[in-house]
């Protein structure tokens, strides 16, 4: 692996604390046998309303064109040992 010296990108700011792994990718989406195709599951229960419509206020549903960095609050990825 090459040493990372510099990253230039726009960022998505998801200003939430204590985001656990079940919020990042809900467990019901972890039945795949490959590592591909998890993008639609990312923050699924936060990005979509109960009726399946898009939650237009979630930062990942606002223009993310060209944004490759996710800035989060404290304790991101807490929870289960996955």
N, C-alpha and C positions, 0 to 999 in steps of 0.2 A: 504494500500500500504506500502510495506517495504521501509525503508530508503535506498537510494543508497549510498554506501560507496566507491565502487571501480569498475572500468570497465577496462578490459584488452582485447584489440582488435586491429587489424590493421585498418587503416582508408583509405577512398577514399578522395582525395583532389579535390574539385571542386572550383577552384580559380576564382570565378566570383562574382562581386558586383551587387546589385539591382536585384536579381533573384526574380521575382514575382510569385504569385500563379498560374497564367496561364502557366508559364514555368514549374513549378513543376509538375502539373497534368492539362493538357489542358481541358478546360470546356467540350469539346465534349465527354470526357470519364466519365463525372459525371452523367450518366443516370442510373447507376446501383442501384439496390435496397438493396444490401448488401455491407458490407465494404471489402469484399474479392476481390482479383483479380486486384488490382490497380498497381501491380508491373510493368506490361508491359507498363502502361501509364506514369510511372514516367519519367519525362524529355523527353517525346516521341519526340517532335519536335526538340530537340537538339541531342538526341541519334541516330536518323535516318535521312537520307537524304530525299529529296523530292521524289525520286524514290522508297523509301522504304528500300533501302540498309542501312546497319549499318554504322554509322559514327564512324570509328575506332579511331578517336582522342578524343572522349568524355570519360572522366574519368570513367564513369560507364560501358563503353564497354571494357575497359582494365581490365585485371584480377582483379576481386573483391572477389575472393575466400577467405573466412574467414574474410572479412572486414565488420564491423558492425557500423562504425562511419562515418558520412559524415562531412567533414570540409569544410566550405564555406567562401566566402567573406562577406563583410559587407551588412547589410540590406536584409538578406535572408528571403524570405517569405513575401515581401512587396506586396502591391497591394490591391486587392479586400478584402472584409470582410469575404470570405469563411473561 
